[in-house]
């Protein structure tokens, strides 16, 4: 597990491209037979990829977190973006097809990940945050989620928003998680953009061709920066930063949030005239 520390906005203003990428971009998440995790000190979110191949994988983070087992004081959200697989929680197995999700409550001791076919492995994307209460584990089937329709073709941001770990779906302490799919011909997400000082966010961009690139914009509204991202890469967004992007083709992204509240639309909207 890699550790990333928090940054003050004044520090970020002075960063060059390499420094921005080193602090906010995570380039490798999914590798067969590996667990790749990042611990960010921004609200202490842990995120990353678990890609089991022939053997099942587990997350073992006891000494790193000062606990007896990973979820002793944490909750967990999982979305599978790869082949069919399953997650075993304290002996109970949950089938996880592509784009299925799972909320795992605090106190779950055993968390194992399996792929049905090593040649087409599952790719489990995870978000984990500190938790103060135990809420029930909930399987979220992509087929049962009614997406929210947003945006317009004329503004290149027509998209469907699937809520997974969200008050409309299941209870959680502070974690929220969802998936947004852009329609063909649409490339902008979350524009006009916003910040939310009360919580941070992590984006995972995927469903992209090898030569597709996302231009992810970050920074304070009057001091923006950008990162050029490839398929299956993630970016950390502090609470003071905008988080929006455009790309050379349509794509899908997973958003994960944590912080002071779990109100999805608690946003500080930014006027287009204030962007610089």
HUTA-V535976 format. One record per run of one state. SS is the DSSP state (H for helix, E for strand, L for the rest). FROM is the first residue (numbers start at 1). LEN is the number of residues. If there is no record, write none. Layout:
SS_FROM_LEN ; SS_FROM_LEN
This chain:
L_1_1 ; E_2_3 ; L_5_4 ; H_9_5 ; L_14_3 ; H_17_8 ; E_25_2 ; L_27_7 ; E_34_7 ; L_41_5 ; E_46_6 ; L_52_5 ; E_57_2 ; L_59_15 ; E_74_7 ; L_81_4 ; E_85_5 ; L_90_2 ; E_92_5 ; L_97_4 ; E_101_4 ; L_105_6 ; E_111_5 ; L_116_2 ; H_118_3 ; L_121_3 ; E_124_7 ; L_131_7 ; E_138_3 ; L_141_1 ; H_142_3 ; L_145_3 ; E_148_3 ; L_151_2 ; H_153_3 ; L_156_3 ; E_159_7 ; L_166_10 ; E_176_7 ; L_183_6 ; E_189_1 ; L_190_4 ; E_194_2 ; L_196_3 ; E_199_8 ; L_207_7 ; E_214_7 ; L_221_2 ; E_223_7 ; L_230_3 ; E_233_5 ; L_238_6 ; E_244_4 ; L_248_4 ; E_252_8 ; L_260_8 ; E_268_2 ; L_270_2 ; H_272_3 ; L_275_2
